[in-house]
Amino acid sequence: MWLFPSASHGETIGSHAVRAGDDHTLRSRDAASLGVDIGIQYVKHNGQSGAKPMTEARIVRSAEGEIYEPTWVFKHGVRTGGPFDFAIGAVTYLGGPPLHVHREQHDTFYVLDGVLAVQVGDEVFDLLAGDFATVPPGISHTFDNVRKDQPPVRVCNLMVPGGLDDFFVSLNALGPQPHDPAQLAAAGETAGVTFVGPTIGQKLGLA
């Protein structure tokens, strides 16, 4: 995981370090190693992947987007033809998901307003407005709003490659929350998500 507080050069967790002055340009060979080709839209949907020329731009106004569940408004995703998911969230008090792992996706957060609790492995961090965190595939993580006196935390979420919108569509088909753990696990499998632990609220004894 990489964690970058807004007012510092960055804090590194794991084996990767990023320092001021490093060249962070994504070269074409680096992009190819991530399954992305320059100028190509790489689409993965329901386990099937395919590439096609990117011929259209997508503009989504502030009041627009796909709402698959109450927390997130998807501005772009697999279901709208995108190679990634980009969503804006409003995380309510103790409204975060259980600890989970993404099989293929890099999960990235940028906090717009409020304090977001992010757990990576066994550690819990507070992300403030302007802070950024990204978690690679295979690393257990989750997030939540654990401050009862604060409004919903506003956050941007980027998932690469896309496909998390399929997970929320599967959840919607199950009806209103709360969901049975077995149903949640089955819905997660549709998007390569495996639940491996409790929510942060449960971990901290708040729920």
C-alpha positions as CSV (number, residue, x, y, z in Angstrom):
1,M,0.0,0.0,0.0
2,W,1.1,3.6,-0.6
3,L,-0.2,6.2,1.7
4,F,0.3,9.9,1.0
5,P,-0.7,12.5,3.6
6,S,-1.7,15.8,2.0
7,A,1.0,17.9,3.8
8,S,4.0,15.6,3.5
9,H,6.2,13.9,1.0
10,G,4.5,10.6,1.7
11,E,4.5,7.6,3.9
12,T,5.2,4.2,2.5
13,I,3.9,0.9,3.8
14,G,5.3,-2.2,2.2
15,S,8.2,-2.6,-0.1
16,H,7.8,0.4,-2.4
17,A,9.1,3.9,-1.6
18,V,8.4,7.1,-3.5
19,R,10.6,10.1,-2.9
20,A,10.4,13.7,-4.0
21,G,12.1,14.1,-7.4
22,D,11.4,10.6,-8.5
23,D,10.1,10.2,-12.1
24,H,6.6,8.9,-11.8
25,T,5.8,9.0,-15.6
26,L,4.0,6.0,-16.8
27,R,5.9,4.7,-19.7
28,S,4.4,2.5,-22.4
29,R,6.2,-0.6,-21.2
30,D,5.0,0.1,-17.6
31,A,1.5,0.4,-18.9
32,A,1.8,-2.8,-20.8
33,S,2.9,-4.6,-17.6
34,L,-0.4,-3.4,-16.0
35,G,-2.5,-4.8,-18.8
36,V,-3.0,-1.4,-20.4
37,D,-1.9,-0.3,-23.8
38,I,-1.5,3.4,-24.7
39,G,-4.4,4.5,-26.8
40,I,-6.4,1.4,-26.1
41,Q,-9.4,1.0,-23.9
42,Y,-9.0,-2.3,-22.0
43,V,-12.4,-3.5,-20.9
44,K,-12.9,-6.4,-18.5
45,H,-16.5,-7.5,-17.8
46,N,-17.8,-10.6,-16.1
47,G,-14.4,-12.3,-16.3
48,Q,-14.1,-11.5,-20.0
49,S,-11.5,-9.1,-21.2
50,G,-11.1,-7.4,-24.6
51,A,-9.5,-4.4,-26.1
52,K,-10.9,-1.9,-28.5
53,P,-9.8,1.6,-29.8
54,M,-10.9,4.4,-27.5
55,T,-13.1,6.5,-29.8
56,E,-15.3,8.4,-27.4
57,A,-14.8,10.8,-24.5
58,R,-17.2,10.7,-21.5
59,I,-18.3,13.8,-19.7
60,V,-20.3,13.4,-16.5
61,R,-21.7,16.4,-14.8
62,S,-21.7,16.9,-11.0
63,A,-25.4,15.7,-10.6
64,E,-25.0,12.8,-13.0
65,G,-23.7,9.2,-12.7
66,E,-24.9,5.7,-12.1
67,I,-26.2,5.0,-8.5
68,Y,-25.9,1.3,-7.8
69,E,-26.1,1.6,-4.0
70,P,-26.5,4.6,-1.6
71,T,-22.9,5.3,-0.8
72,W,-21.4,5.5,-4.3
73,V,-22.2,7.4,-7.4
74,F,-20.3,5.9,-10.3
75,K,-19.0,8.5,-12.8
76,H,-17.5,5.7,-15.0
77,G,-17.2,2.0,-14.8
78,V,-17.3,-1.3,-16.8
79,R,-21.0,-1.0,-17.2
80,T,-20.5,2.3,-18.9
81,G,-17.7,1.0,-21.1
82,G,-14.7,2.0,-19.0
83,P,-11.5,0.2,-18.3
84,F,-11.6,1.5,-14.7
85,D,-14.2,2.4,-12.0
86,F,-14.3,6.0,-10.8
87,A,-16.9,6.8,-8.1
88,I,-17.7,9.5,-5.6
89,G,-18.7,8.3,-2.2
90,A,-20.5,9.6,0.9
91,V,-19.5,7.2,3.7
92,T,-21.9,7.4,6.6
93,Y,-21.1,6.6,10.2
94,L,-20.2,2.8,10.4
95,G,-21.3,2.5,6.8
96,G,-18.1,0.8,5.5
97,P,-17.7,-2.7,4.2
98,P,-16.1,-5.7,6.0
99,L,-12.3,-6.3,5.6
100,H,-11.8,-7.6,2.0
101,V,-9.3,-8.5,-0.7
102,H,-9.5,-7.7,-4.4
103,R,-8.3,-10.5,-6.7
104,E,-7.2,-8.2,-9.5
105,Q,-8.0,-4.6,-8.7
106,H,-5.9,-1.7,-7.3
107,D,-8.2,0.1,-4.8
108,T,-7.4,3.8,-4.5
109,F,-8.9,6.5,-2.2
110,Y,-8.6,10.3,-2.2
111,V,-10.5,12.1,0.6
112,L,-12.4,15.2,-0.4
113,D,-13.9,16.1,3.0
114,G,-13.9,14.6,6.5
115,V,-11.8,11.9,8.1
116,L,-11.9,8.4,6.6
117,A,-10.6,5.5,8.6
118,V,-8.7,3.1,6.3
119,Q,-7.5,-0.3,7.5
120,V,-4.7,-2.2,5.7
121,G,-3.9,-5.6,7.2
122,D,-4.2,-5.1,11.0
123,E,-3.4,-1.3,11.0
124,V,-6.0,1.5,10.9
125,F,-5.1,4.9,9.6
126,D,-7.0,8.2,9.5
127,L,-7.1,9.9,6.1
128,L,-7.9,13.6,6.1
129,A,-9.1,15.8,3.3
130,G,-6.4,15.8,0.6
131,D,-4.9,12.5,1.7
132,F,-4.5,9.6,-0.7
133,A,-4.1,5.8,-0.3
134,T,-3.8,3.0,-2.7
135,V,-3.9,-0.8,-2.0
136,P,-2.7,-3.4,-4.5
137,P,-4.5,-6.7,-5.3
138,G,-4.3,-9.4,-2.7
139,I,-3.9,-7.0,0.3
140,S,-6.7,-7.0,2.9
141,H,-8.2,-3.6,3.5
142,T,-11.4,-1.7,4.2
143,F,-12.6,1.8,5.2
144,D,-15.2,3.5,7.3
145,N,-16.5,6.6,9.0
146,V,-16.0,6.0,12.7
147,R,-16.7,9.5,14.0
148,K,-20.3,9.6,15.1
149,D,-20.3,13.5,15.2
150,Q,-19.1,14.0,11.6
151,P,-21.2,14.0,8.5
152,P,-20.7,11.5,5.7
153,V,-17.1,11.5,4.5
154,R,-16.7,12.5,0.9
155,V,-14.2,10.4,-1.0
156,C,-13.1,9.6,-4.6
157,N,-12.5,5.9,-5.3
158,L,-10.6,4.6,-8.3
159,M,-10.5,0.9,-9.1
160,V,-8.2,-0.5,-11.8
161,P,-9.2,-2.5,-13.7
162,G,-13.0,-1.8,-13.5
163,G,-15.8,-4.1,-12.5
164,L,-16.9,-3.2,-9.0
165,D,-20.1,-1.8,-10.4
166,D,-21.1,-5.4,-11.2
167,F,-20.7,-6.2,-7.4
168,F,-23.2,-3.4,-6.5
169,V,-25.7,-4.5,-9.2
170,S,-25.5,-8.0,-7.6
171,L,-26.2,-6.5,-4.2
172,N,-29.2,-4.5,-5.4
173,A,-30.7,-7.7,-6.7
174,L,-30.6,-9.1,-3.1
175,G,-32.8,-6.2,-1.8
176,P,-32.1,-3.7,1.0
177,Q,-29.3,-4.2,3.6
178,P,-28.3,-5.9,5.8
179,H,-27.2,-8.8,3.7
180,D,-26.6,-12.3,4.8
181,P,-22.8,-13.0,4.9
182,A,-23.2,-15.9,2.4
183,Q,-25.1,-13.6,0.0
184,L,-22.5,-10.9,0.4
185,A,-19.7,-13.4,-0.3
186,A,-21.5,-14.7,-3.4
187,A,-22.0,-11.1,-4.7
188,G,-18.3,-10.3,-4.1
189,E,-17.2,-13.3,-6.2
190,T,-18.9,-11.6,-9.2
191,A,-16.3,-8.8,-9.0
192,G,-13.3,-10.7,-7.6
193,V,-13.9,-9.5,-4.0
194,T,-13.3,-11.9,-1.0
195,F,-14.4,-10.8,2.5
196,V,-11.9,-11.9,5.1
197,G,-12.8,-10.0,8.3
198,P,-15.1,-7.6,10.2
199,T,-15.8,-4.0,9.5
200,I,-13.6,-1.3,11.2
201,G,-16.5,-0.5,13.4
202,Q,-16.7,-4.1,14.6
203,K,-12.9,-4.2,15.0
204,L,-13.0,-1.1,17.2
205,G,-16.0,-2.3,19.2
206,L,-18.3,0.5,17.9
207,A,-20.8,-1.8,16.2
